[in-house]
């Protein structure tokens, strides 16, 4: 009988691992250190598969060739060689997609955690944290949109068992407007967020690490969204509340950071100059189409030997990033100046537009613009300046797509294609 009592009293309780707290525990009542870990994880997660994202848009947009002796899909699928098409169930489609939504998931966990945490002691701190999370979510969804375009994207994924619909199927601008709504929500929260976040942001957000200054980042991102949507007035209004500065440092902005420290990540877009076998080289047209004296040609460094693969060749390395620890921008002032120029071109504010174009041209050691002032002439100049100023940062393919100019990209082999979008991942069908 005593043994029976003893066995009956035995009940194994679930013990939480103190070194790896569960998502449920964090959501229920996160400590400040757990919230900090979430934010650090969000920033780290934003870097996942960035290299694959930029390789994809850079190759399709004929900015780069990604040569790989171990994977021919970089020069076959991405460039539409022969009968090759983009695959809906391979790394260049599924990896960036899942990485972006993983970060969105972590941002959703952060929102739920700060709402329930007794360590967050004021509504201002909660608003600050949620404004940060919603801004990051919107940025990640915008990156998904870049690849998926009018396939539509899922905006509401807070409940993994009840995912929201695809927004913008057949209408790419509908998903842009949904992203803008999320950014507006985050902006209102940041404006109600007081003087500080309840966590520290990484060094890539230096100068933009309070709710007030991070709100400027939010407006910079929404300016890009409005530009893509063709909403010129809203783009200019957003710039007025962002860190846009016509006469300021064009490289000012926010960045993904990397380092050679143990456990950290390296810049995935960097290869040593002269690399062979595995390399990223600039499309030759980047150099041959440039104006003489353009300092931005430093982004394509002459190689000692021509690199070639699969019927393609280049004698210029991609050298946007100097080292394997160089930061990659989320958004920079140079882009904002060019957004200002484009919106003003479209509104027929020629003087303001040309002043902004000249700011970028002069920084690149080029003389003032002297071409025509018709809208078509100025858009041609605008796209040229975006091509050289934002080279390797994931914009050219999008720019030519939104102006219906993908057919102007060079076809380097007979039968190659220029894709409009990536397929929806197989596990989403």
Buried (B, 14 or more C-beta within 10 A) or exposed (E): EEEEEEEEEEEEEEEEEEEEBEEEBBBEEBBEEBBBBBBBBBBBBBBBBBBBBBBBBBBBBBBBBBBBEEBBBBBBBBBBBEEBEBBBEBEBBBBBBBBBBBBBBBBBBBBBBBEEBEBBEEEBBBBBBBBBBBBBBBBBBBBBBBBBBBBBBBBEBBEEEEBEEBBBBEEBBBBBBBBBBBBBBBBBBBBBBBEBBBBEBBEBBEEBBBBBBBBBBBBBBBBBBBBBBEBBEBBBBBBEBBBBEBEBEBEBBBBBBBBEEEEEBBBBBBBEEEBEEEBBBBBBBBBEEBBEEBEBBEBBBEBEEEBBBBEBBBBBBBBBBEEBBBBBBBBBBBBBBBBBBBBBBBBEBBEBBBBBBBBBBEBBEBEEBEEEBEBEEBBBBBBBBBBBBBBBBBBBBBBBBBEEEBEEBEEBEEEBBBBEBBBBBEEBE
